[in-house]
Amino acid sequence: MKKTALSVLLIAFLFGCSKTEETPTSSKGTVACGTYKSGQTLYRGPEGGCYYINSNGNKTYVERSDCKCN
C-alpha cells in the first residue's frame, strides 16, 4: 500500500512539474514582450533576439531594447 501511494505521489508530482504557466508565445522558448511601433506583438527568443511576426508569417527582427521583458 505504501509503495502504491508513493508511486501515485511521484507520478502526480512529475505531471504537475511538467505543466508550464500559460504565457503568450509564438513558438517554443519565446515570450511576448510588448508591442512594436506599428502594433505588432514583440517576442523575445530563447537567445535574446527581439522580433515580431510580419504579414507574411516571417520573423522581422528589431532592436533588443524595443522588447520590454524583465
C-alpha positions in Angstrom: 0.0 0.0 0.0 2.8 2.4 0.9 4.6 1.6 -2.3 1.5 2.3 -4.4 0.8 5.6 -2.6 4.4 6.7 -3.1 4.2 5.8 -6.8 1.0 7.8 -7.2 2.5 10.8 -5.4 5.6 10.6 -7.6 3.6 10.5 -10.8 1.4 13.4 -9.6 4.5 15.5 -8.8 6.1 14.8 -12.1 3.0 15.6 -14.0 2.5 18.8 -12.1 6.1 19.9 -12.7 5.8 19.3 -16.4 2.9 21.8 -16.8 4.1 25.3 -17.6 2.4 28.5 -16.9 0.3 29.8 -19.8 2.1 32.8 -21.3 1.7 34.3 -24.8 4.3 32.6 -27.0 4.9 32.4 -30.7 6.9 29.2 -30.6 8.8 27.1 -28.0 11.1 29.3 -25.9 9.7 32.7 -26.9 7.9 35.2 -24.7 5.6 38.1 -25.7 7.4 41.4 -24.7 5.2 44.3 -25.6 4.2 45.8 -28.9 6.1 47.4 -31.8 5.5 50.9 -33.2 3.1 49.6 -35.8 1.1 47.5 -33.3 2.6 44.0 -33.8 3.3 41.9 -30.7 7.0 41.7 -30.0 8.7 38.4 -28.9 12.0 37.7 -27.3 13.5 34.4 -28.5 15.5 32.0 -26.4 18.8 33.6 -27.4 17.6 37.2 -26.6 16.6 38.4 -30.1 13.6 40.7 -30.4 11.2 40.3 -33.3 7.6 40.4 -34.5 5.8 38.2 -37.0 5.2 40.1 -40.2 2.2 39.8 -42.6 4.0 37.0 -44.5 4.4 35.0 -41.3 8.1 35.6 -41.1 10.1 37.0 -38.2 11.2 40.6 -38.5 14.0 41.4 -36.0 14.1 44.8 -34.3 16.5 46.3 -31.7 16.6 44.3 -28.4 15.9 47.5 -26.5 12.4 47.5 -28.1 11.4 44.4 -26.1 10.1 45.2 -22.6 10.7 41.8 -20.9 12.2 41.7 -17.5 
